[in-house]
């Protein structure tokens, strides 16, 4: 998105478990214009390791552009 080049942004991940015991990870991007929901991932079958979370979030850093991301925030889930 063009705004990402004008305004540095944060990538935020939020993990939680729904009523069906599925592990879900939401990805949001925040910049000075506001926060955008980007994706919700059913991570129930994904092994929840640091490496897997890094791979997931690194894809978003690459998509937004490394030079446009100032931080990645997780909830340590």
URLIN-V703764 format. One record per residue. RES is the residue in one letter. SS is DSSP state (@ for helix, = for strand, . for the rest). PHI is phi in radians with two decimals (NA if undefined). D_LAST is the distance of its C-alpha to the last C-alpha in Angstrom with 2 decimals. Layout:
# URLIN-V703764
res:RES ss:SS phi:PHI d_last:D_LAST
res:RES ss:SS phi:PHI d_last:D_LAST
This chain:
# URLIN-V703764
res:X ss:. phi:NA d_last:28.05
res:X ss:@ phi:-1.05 d_last:30.88
res:X ss:@ phi:-1.03 d_last:29.17
res:X ss:@ phi:-1.12 d_last:26.58
res:X ss:@ phi:-1.32 d_last:29.57
res:X ss:@ phi:-1.45 d_last:30.94
res:X ss:. phi:-2.20 d_last:27.82
res:X ss:. phi:-1.07 d_last:25.05
res:X ss:= phi:-2.37 d_last:21.62
res:X ss:= phi:-1.99 d_last:17.91
res:X ss:= phi:-1.80 d_last:15.38
res:X ss:= phi:-2.12 d_last:12.30
res:X ss:= phi:-2.05 d_last:9.27
res:X ss:= phi:-2.35 d_last:7.60
res:X ss:= phi:-1.82 d_last:5.62
res:X ss:= phi:-2.79 d_last:7.28
res:X ss:= phi:-2.02 d_last:9.84
res:X ss:. phi:-1.52 d_last:13.47
res:X ss:. phi:-1.11 d_last:16.61
res:X ss:. phi:-1.61 d_last:17.36
res:X ss:. phi:1.16 d_last:14.21
res:X ss:. phi:-1.51 d_last:13.22
res:X ss:= phi:-1.55 d_last:9.75
res:X ss:= phi:-2.05 d_last:10.20
res:X ss:= phi:-2.16 d_last:9.12
res:X ss:= phi:-1.73 d_last:11.48
res:X ss:= phi:-2.06 d_last:13.12
res:X ss:= phi:-2.23 d_last:15.38
res:X ss:= phi:-2.17 d_last:17.99
res:X ss:= phi:-2.06 d_last:19.53
res:X ss:= phi:-2.45 d_last:23.01
res:X ss:. phi:-1.10 d_last:25.94
res:X ss:. phi:-1.45 d_last:26.96
res:X ss:= phi:2.40 d_last:23.80
res:X ss:= phi:-1.95 d_last:20.45
res:X ss:= phi:-2.07 d_last:20.53
res:X ss:= phi:-1.34 d_last:18.30
res:X ss:= phi:-1.90 d_last:18.52
res:X ss:= phi:-2.87 d_last:16.77
res:X ss:= phi:-2.12 d_last:14.69
res:X ss:= phi:-2.09 d_last:13.81
res:X ss:= phi:-1.39 d_last:13.83
res:X ss:. phi:-1.76 d_last:11.59
res:X ss:. phi:-1.01 d_last:12.76
res:X ss:. phi:-1.60 d_last:15.13
res:X ss:. phi:-1.42 d_last:13.20
res:X ss:. phi:-1.23 d_last:12.34
res:X ss:. phi:-1.42 d_last:8.72
res:X ss:. phi:-2.08 d_last:10.07
res:X ss:@ phi:-1.04 d_last:10.33
res:X ss:@ phi:-1.08 d_last:13.55
res:X ss:@ phi:-1.13 d_last:12.50
res:X ss:@ phi:-1.13 d_last:9.99
res:X ss:@ phi:-1.06 d_last:12.94
res:X ss:@ phi:-1.05 d_last:15.38
res:X ss:@ phi:-1.09 d_last:13.84
res:X ss:@ phi:-1.29 d_last:13.70
res:X ss:@ phi:-1.11 d_last:16.98
res:X ss:@ phi:-1.06 d_last:18.74
res:X ss:@ phi:-1.26 d_last:18.18
res:X ss:@ phi:-1.07 d_last:19.36
res:X ss:@ phi:-1.12 d_last:22.38
res:X ss:@ phi:-1.16 d_last:23.08
res:X ss:@ phi:-1.31 d_last:23.08
res:X ss:. phi:1.87 d_last:24.86
res:X ss:@ phi:-0.91 d_last:23.70
res:X ss:@ phi:-1.23 d_last:26.35
res:X ss:@ phi:-1.73 d_last:24.98
res:X ss:= phi:-1.77 d_last:21.38
res:X ss:= phi:-1.69 d_last:21.15
res:X ss:= phi:-2.85 d_last:17.42
res:X ss:= phi:-2.12 d_last:14.00
res:X ss:= phi:-2.02 d_last:11.37
res:X ss:. phi:-2.19 d_last:7.58
res:X ss:. phi:-1.74 d_last:5.43
res:X ss:. phi:1.05 d_last:3.81
res:X ss:. phi:-1.51 d_last:0.00
